[in-house]
């Protein structure tokens, strides 16, 4: 079992995490640490962690989940001065997918009262949580601004919008665009719109973000700018969208360079 000193370290770490990170991050870290406690071994920290990961694997956790849990444990031990060296856990990553122009049009035709929200998601690339926290006051002639306390990386960013799109949200009050709805509601809403549009794929909020990134890259906008607009903390994350571009899109971009 985890000894008393390390138990106090866990509580201190979670308290500090609550001040510095978002509630979701704190929630996930707490779950992992509490799940890990029965396996903790102060005499052999690495051995205890490896036993815990092995138990998670036996319960059916996939490689991606194991990697996330290992990262959270490494962050905790790093906070108390212990560098935990664990084997690199890799997992196959699926290439990002995007709506085709025809699918995007079908979604807009089927959106009904949610058409404005669907258009904004397609043309801003906001995360689900960012959409749910968006205020009318965050949209002006510059575009849509994601506030730092809402952004995943805590960095404020502004995504340009067309004048026509801005005009749809012409309100000065601080009301939320989605009226206080949460990401679960947003997920169900876009899924319903996808079914009404008779799309063969499962529609979820992140697909709109992927479509935004893919369209910009296909239009020739550089990956660094796309990364900034998406609010990515690392350029390698954005590179996944570039790698997923179809060959004809890459061919068209190269042709434009030498035309």
C-alpha positions in Angstrom: 0.0 0.0 0.0 1.0 3.6 -0.5 2.7 4.9 2.6 1.4 7.9 4.5 4.1 10.3 3.2 3.2 9.5 -0.5 -0.5 9.6 0.4 -0.1 13.2 1.5 1.9 13.9 -1.7 -1.0 12.7 -3.8 -3.4 15.0 -2.0 -1.0 18.0 -2.3 -0.5 17.2 -6.0 -4.2 17.1 -6.7 -4.8 20.3 -4.8 -2.2 22.1 -6.9 -3.5 20.5 -10.0 -7.0 21.9 -9.2 -5.5 25.4 -9.1 -3.5 25.1 -12.3 -5.6 22.9 -14.6 -9.1 22.5 -15.8 -11.7 20.4 -13.9 -11.6 17.7 -16.4 -7.8 17.3 -16.0 -8.2 17.1 -12.2 -11.0 14.6 -12.5 -9.0 12.2 -14.7 -5.9 12.5 -12.6 -7.8 11.8 -9.4 -9.4 8.7 -11.0 -6.0 7.3 -12.1 -4.2 8.0 -8.8 -7.0 6.4 -6.7 -7.1 3.4 -9.0 -3.3 3.1 -8.7 -3.1 3.4 -4.9 -3.6 -0.4 -4.1 -0.6 -1.2 -6.4 1.8 1.6 -5.1 5.0 0.3 -3.6 7.3 2.9 -2.0 10.2 0.4 -2.0 9.9 -0.2 -5.7 7.9 2.6 -7.3 8.5 1.5 -10.9 7.5 -2.0 -10.1 4.3 -0.9 -8.5 3.4 1.2 -11.5 4.2 -1.6 -13.9 2.0 -4.0 -11.8 -0.8 -1.4 -12.0 -0.5 -1.0 -15.8 -0.5 -4.8 -16.1 -3.7 -5.0 -14.1 -5.3 -2.3 -16.3 -4.3 -4.3 -19.4 -5.9 -7.5 -17.9 -9.1 -5.5 -17.3 -9.2 -4.7 -21.0 -7.6 -1.2 -21.2 -6.2 -0.5 -24.6 -2.7 0.8 -25.4 -3.9 4.4 -25.7 -5.6 4.3 -22.3 -2.5 2.7 -20.7 -0.3 5.4 -22.2 -2.5 8.2 -20.8 -2.5 6.5 -17.3 1.3 6.2 -17.4 1.7 9.8 -18.4 -0.5 10.9 -15.4 1.6 8.8 -13.0 4.8 10.1 -14.4 3.5 13.7 -13.9 2.6 12.9 -10.3 6.0 11.4 -9.4 7.8 14.2 -11.2 6.1 16.6 -8.9 7.7 15.0 -5.9 11.1 14.7 -7.5 11.0 11.1 -8.8 11.8 10.6 -12.5 9.8 7.5 -13.5 11.2 5.9 -16.5 8.6 3.7 -18.2 8.7 1.8 -21.5 7.1 3.8 -24.3 3.5 2.6 -25.0 2.5 3.0 -28.6 -0.8 2.5 -30.3 -2.0 2.7 -33.9 -3.4 6.2 -34.6 -6.2 6.5 -37.1 -5.8 9.2 -39.7 -8.2 12.2 -39.1 -11.3 12.1 -41.3 -13.4 15.0 -42.6 -16.8 15.6 -44.1 -16.8 15.9 -47.9 -18.3 19.1 -49.4 -21.4 17.1 -50.2 -21.7 15.9 -46.6 -21.2 19.4 -45.2 -24.0 20.7 -47.5 -26.3 17.9 -46.4 -25.7 18.7 -42.8 -26.5 22.3 -43.3 -29.7 21.5 -45.2 -30.8 19.1 -42.4 -29.8 21.3 -39.5 -33.1 23.2 -39.1 -32.9 25.5 -36.1 -29.3 24.4 -35.5 -28.0 25.6 -38.8 -26.2 28.6 -37.3 -24.4 26.3 -34.8 -23.5 23.8 -37.5 -22.1 26.5 -39.8 -20.0 28.0 -36.9 -18.6 24.6 -36.1 -17.6 23.9 -39.7 -16.0 27.3 -40.1 -14.3 27.8 -36.8 -12.9 24.4 -35.8 -13.8 24.9 -32.1 -13.6 22.1 -29.7 -16.9 20.9 -28.2 -16.1 22.4 -24.8 -15.1 25.7 -26.5 -18.4 25.8 -28.4 -20.4 25.2 -25.2 -18.5 28.1 -23.4 -18.8 30.5 -26.3 -20.5 33.8 -25.6 -22.1 36.2 -28.1 -19.6 38.8 -26.9 -16.8 36.5 -28.1 -17.8 37.0 -31.7 -17.1 40.3 -33.4 -15.8 41.7 -36.7 -12.4 40.0 -36.0 -14.0 36.6 -35.8 -14.6 34.2 -32.9 -12.3 34.5 -29.9 -11.6 31.5 -27.6 -10.9 32.9 -24.2 -7.8 31.7 -22.4 -9.7 30.3 -19.5 -11.7 28.1 -22.0 -8.9 27.1 -24.4 -7.4 23.7 -23.7 -3.9 25.1 -23.7 -4.9 28.3 -21.8 -3.9 30.5 -24.8 -6.5 32.9 -26.2 -6.9 32.7 -30.0 -9.1 34.3 -32.6 -10.4 32.5 -35.6 -11.4 34.8 -38.5 -15.0 34.6 -39.7 -16.8 36.0 -42.7 -18.8 39.2 -42.2 -22.0 37.2 -43.0 -21.2 34.7 -40.3 -20.4 37.4 -37.7 -23.7 39.1 -38.5 -25.6 36.0 -37.4 -24.2 36.4 -33.9 -24.7 40.2 -33.6 -25.4 40.5 -29.9 -23.7 42.5 -27.2 -24.8 40.6 -24.1 -22.6 38.0 -22.4 -25.1 35.2 -23.0 -23.8 31.8 -24.1 -24.3 31.0 -27.8 -25.7 27.5 -26.9 -27.7 28.8 -24.0 -25.8 26.8 -21.4 -26.0 23.4 -23.1 -23.1 21.0 -22.4 -21.0 18.9 -24.7 -23.3 15.8 -24.3 -26.2 17.9 -25.7 -23.9 19.0 -28.5 -22.9 15.5 -29.3 -26.5 14.3 -29.4 -27.6 17.3 -31.5 -25.0 16.8 -34.3 -25.7 13.0 -34.3 -29.4 13.7 -34.9 -28.6 16.1 -37.7 -26.2 13.5 -39.2 -29.0 10.9 -39.2 -31.5 13.3 -40.7 -28.9 14.1 -43.4 -28.6 10.4 -44.0 -24.9 10.4 -43.7 -23.4 6.9 -43.6 -20.8 7.8 -41.0 -21.2 8.5 -37.3 -21.3 12.2 -36.8 -19.6 13.7 -33.7 -18.4 17.2 -32.8 -14.7 16.5 -33.5 -15.5 15.7 -37.1 -16.3 19.4 -37.6 -13.0 20.4 -36.2 -11.2 17.8 -38.5 -13.1 19.2 -41.5 -12.1 22.8 -40.6 -8.4 21.8 -40.5 -8.6 19.7 -43.7 -10.3 22.4 -45.7 -7.7 25.0 -44.7 -4.8 22.7 -45.6 -6.4 21.8 -48.9 -6.7 25.5 -49.6 -3.0 25.8 -49.2 -2.9 27.6 -45.8 0.4 26.7 -44.1 0.4 24.2 -41.3 1.7 26.6 -38.7 -1.2 29.0 -39.2 -3.7 26.0 -39.1 -2.1 24.9 -35.9 -2.5 28.4 -34.4 -6.2 28.5 -35.4 -6.9 25.1 -33.9 -5.1 26.0 -30.7 -2.8 23.0 -30.8 0.1 23.0 -28.3 2.4 21.1 -30.6 2.8 21.3 -34.4 3.1 17.5 -34.6 -0.7 17.3 -33.7 -1.6 19.4 -36.7 0.8 17.4 -38.9 -1.6 14.5 -38.6 -4.1 16.4 -40.7 -1.5 17.2 -43.3 -0.5 13.6 -43.6 -4.1 12.6 -44.1 -4.6 14.8 -47.1 -5.5 12.7 -50.2 -2.8 12.5 -52.9 -4.8 14.6 -55.4 -4.9 17.5 -52.8 -1.2 17.3 -52.3 -0.6 17.1 -56.1 -2.8 20.2 -56.7 -0.8 22.2 -54.1 2.5 21.2 -55.6 1.2 22.1 -59.1 0.2 25.6 -57.9 3.8 26.1 -56.7 5.4 25.4 -60.0 2.6 26.6 -62.3 
